[in-house]
Amino acid sequence: MSGWGGGYIVDIPYMTGWYRQQSPALLALAAILGGVEATVPQGDDPIHFLELGCGQGFGALLLAASNPSWRVTAIDFNPAHIAEARSWAAEADLPNVTFIEADLAVFAGEAAAAAIPEADFVSLHGVWSWVAPAVKAGILRLLRDKVRPGGLVHVSYNALPSWGPRLGMQKLLRAAGRQMGSRSDHRAEEGVKVLKALHASGAIHLTQPVSTGRLLERLDQLPVSYLAHEFMNENWAPCFMTDVAEAMSGAKLEWAGSSHLVQNFPALTLTEAQQAIQRQFDDPLMRELVKDVCVDTALRHDVYVRGARRISASERDALLRETSISLNISPEHLPLEAETPVGKVELNPKFYQPLVSALRDGPRRIADLLALPDIEGRRDNPAELVGILVGLDMAEPAARRAADPGSAAKRLNRVTTRRFLKHGNLNMGIGAASHRLGTPMPATLLDLIVGERVLAGDTDPARIADAIGVIDEQAAALRAVVHQTLEVRVPVLRSAGVI
Ligand SMILES: C[S@@+](CC[C@H](N)C(=O)[O-])C[C@H]1O[C@@H](n2cnc3c(N)ncnc32)[C@H](O)[C@@H]1O
């Protein structure tokens, strides 16, 4: 392991990905649902988004391309990450994103840090529970200096008590891997092999609880760069949310909610009996602690605010009503029930079907959706609508309802497609930039490829499939899949303004 990593692995890059819980729009919705005043970005608001520990910067690139009026700053200490992110930004010609190579342990207070403007939104995804105490202290100094009053911060981390029963798994994976390999990815692979063999032998701490066993069963299907960054760091330590909240208070940050939006709804996360116990506490942190003991939340996505301005339920509803949303699914695929932490919830088709049908041609304001004449159900509960449609990944917030696919977003999507094609997995979930949404749209590599062809005026499945190019035996299957994408996904991408 190189000396400069301070215990964090630096010999192989982290995988490239977009994680929707980092989206400023979701951070704002989380705060509003938690009764804290926030603005869901819209129009050409001049927003500064700051990402700490940005990896290869794909999330920062997507947000910059989706929002040319924003300024995006992203920091990582691994020069290989920053070199890749900068070359990607240059290829897509994005002038509004800056990648800085810096160690967060010491960055705050440096001249380069002083030059960064106050941030409206900050995201630290996959960093907090993986880095040394000195890095956490440096992050807190930076947050104290750089988050604007009223600004929102996203922090994701491995949470306790969920990770408690898996401590042995991480310890053994790392220790065994270090004995058997030299580079972090090889070490992770070797460690996983040992764990799988022990799991098959019935090792009690690898088979119980059930969720640990399930995680172990699919460990070897996960990308090895993920495994290495997840398990091979010296200072990895899962945290209780109350301890993270205590640390954040040092930067004047107060917990406001979860950007995994469904987590903000007790009825969707806890049983009746658990909710009754949770209600005994009016301290929101105690309520979260109760929840974390009841639900298996391995990765928390917390949203903090610097200076909470509390709003009433009616002010909250008014803010939600002004928010616009866009569909992620085709209206025909509205599920009759959805999976939540407490089990399946039924979706009333007489309420949700007309509503998603109205979203077919593009984003709509929640106020307009709730005023549709043909819906049967509660029109006075915009929070539930957001919780179900956005919280369960069926819709995204939309910043600019009528905007065309922006030229920066189109450029980035083109470059992204070319870069991901090297990996070859057409079903890989990637994410597309969208000027209309202002937040990335979930999309697979195939969605991006087909979308690009459609933008170029080509809608012939055979020609598109042939251009992708596979061996002859697979050509018919690929044409069928492309045809399906043209029928089902292209209208969704169009209504989200990606194409
Ligand atoms: C698990 S990765 C997450 C990357 C990115 N946020 C994502 O989700 O794709 C954690 C990142 O934190 C960076 N990192 C770790 N320690 C750091 C430090 N002391 N200063 C700056 N970046 C650091 C790593 O290089 C790595 O890119």
The ligand as an ORCA input file, in Angstrom:
! r2SCAN-3c Opt
* xyz 0 1
  C     -15.517      4.852     -2.116
  S     -14.805      6.135     -2.983
  C     -16.210      7.087     -3.428
  C     -16.000      7.938     -4.636
  C     -17.200      8.714     -5.122
  N     -17.748      9.558     -4.094
  C     -18.233      7.760     -5.645
  O     -19.201      7.513     -4.949
  O     -18.054      7.260     -6.747
  C     -14.018      7.175     -1.770
  C     -13.151      8.249     -2.379
  O     -12.577      9.051     -1.351
  C     -11.275      9.401     -1.761
  N     -10.471      9.718     -0.562
  C     -10.127      8.887      0.431
  N      -9.367      9.534      1.343
  C      -9.245     10.804      0.912
  C      -8.577     11.961      1.405
  N      -7.855     11.902      2.513
  N      -8.667     13.101      0.698
  C      -9.369     13.144     -0.463
  N     -10.010     12.098     -0.986
  C      -9.958     10.935     -0.306
  C     -10.772      8.161     -2.481
  O      -9.699      8.418     -3.342
  C     -12.020      7.704     -3.208
  O     -12.098      8.250     -4.482
*
